[in-house]
Amino acid sequence: MTQDQLDQLNTMQQVLRGLVASLVQANAVNGTDLAAHLQAFANMPVIEPFAKTMLLDLAVGADSFQTKQAPPQYPAS
């Protein structure tokens, strides 16, 4: 893999991490459920090893963002 390809792959993974974090923090998805689905997909036999690593990385991030806290309350303006 060339350095340019590696840089592009790292950029893609950063974008995906941001997407996962945004979805969980916006309460659009449950982080624990999303992590379970990502792990299940990563463990399919047809998934390439590098893709599996990326999916499992996203799963760990999704699960770590899951909290039981209520969303912040902002004063009315």
N, C-alpha and C positions, 0 to 999 in steps of 0.2 A: 504494500500500500504506500503510495506516495505521500509526502507531507501535505500536499494540497488536498488530497482525498481525506486524509486524517483530519485536517482542519475543517473541511466541510462536514464530516461526520460529527465532530465535536460541536459544531454550530447547530446541527440538527438535534443532537441530544439536549443541548441547552434550551432550545425552543420547546422540545417535548416536555422537559422538566418544568418549564414555565407554564405550559398548558395544563399539565397535571396539577400543579400547585394552585393555579387560578381556578380550575374547576372545583377542587376540594374546598378552597377557601371561600368560594362564592356559594358554597352549599349546593352546587349543581349536581354533585355526586357524593356518595359516601366513600371516603378514602379507603376504608378497609375492604369494602366490596370491590372497588376499582383495583386495588392491589391484588385481590384474589383472582380477578379476571385476567389481569396482566400476567400473573404467575402461571395460570392455567394455559394461556396462549403461548407463553414462553416455553412451556414444557411439551408442546406438540412436537411430534417427531420430524415434521417438515421444516421447522424453524432453524435457520442457520445459527451456528454458535455465537457469532458476533451479535446478531439480532437478539438472541436469547439473553445475552449479557445486558444489552441495552434495556430490554423489557423488564428484566429483574431489577435493574437499577431504578427504573420508573416505579415499579411496584413498591420498593422500599420507601421511595419518596412519598408516594400516595398514602401509604399506611402511616408514615410519620407525621403527615399533616392532619390526620384525623384527630379531632378533639371533641370533647363533650361540652365545650363552652358555648354559651349563647352568643349570637352575633352582637357586636357593639351597638349600643344605643346612642344615637347622636341627637343633640338638642334640636328642636324645631327652630328654623330661622325666621 
